């Protein structure tokens, strides 16, 4: 079965400056991701799109 291409994938990332700072989630959108893409590959693609 062929992998599908997801047009848009939203990823929530926990951001925190340091251990004592209050953290929060930030939402990032990654475009055109194959369902066969690994999680680490997806993060690499997200970084390239930023």
C-alpha positions as CSV (number, residue, x, y, z in Angstrom):
1,X,0.0,0.0,0.0
2,X,1.4,3.4,-1.0
3,X,2.1,6.1,1.6
4,X,-0.4,8.9,1.7
5,X,0.6,12.6,1.8
6,X,-0.9,14.7,4.6
7,X,-1.5,18.2,3.3
8,X,-1.2,19.7,6.8
9,X,-0.1,18.3,10.2
10,X,-0.3,20.4,13.4
11,X,2.3,19.6,16.0
12,X,2.2,20.9,19.6
13,X,5.7,21.4,21.1
14,X,6.4,22.1,24.8
15,X,8.6,25.2,25.1
16,X,10.4,26.1,28.3
17,X,13.4,28.5,28.7
18,X,14.8,26.6,31.7
19,X,13.8,24.3,34.6
20,X,12.5,27.3,36.7
21,X,10.6,29.1,34.0
22,X,6.9,28.5,33.3
23,X,6.4,26.6,30.0
24,X,3.8,26.5,27.4
25,X,2.8,24.7,24.2
26,X,3.4,26.2,20.8
27,X,1.6,24.9,17.7
28,X,3.5,24.4,14.5
29,X,2.2,23.4,11.1
30,X,4.1,21.0,8.8
31,X,3.0,20.7,5.2
32,X,3.1,17.8,2.8
33,X,4.3,15.0,5.1
34,X,4.2,11.4,3.9
35,X,2.6,8.9,6.3
36,X,5.8,6.9,5.9
37,X,7.9,9.7,7.4
38,X,9.5,8.9,10.8
39,X,9.0,11.3,13.7
40,X,12.6,12.5,13.6
41,X,12.4,13.1,9.9
42,X,9.1,15.1,10.4
43,X,10.8,17.3,13.0
44,X,13.7,17.9,10.6
45,X,11.2,18.9,7.9
46,X,9.4,21.2,10.4
47,X,12.7,22.9,11.2
48,X,13.4,23.5,7.5
49,X,10.0,25.1,7.1
50,X,10.4,27.5,10.0
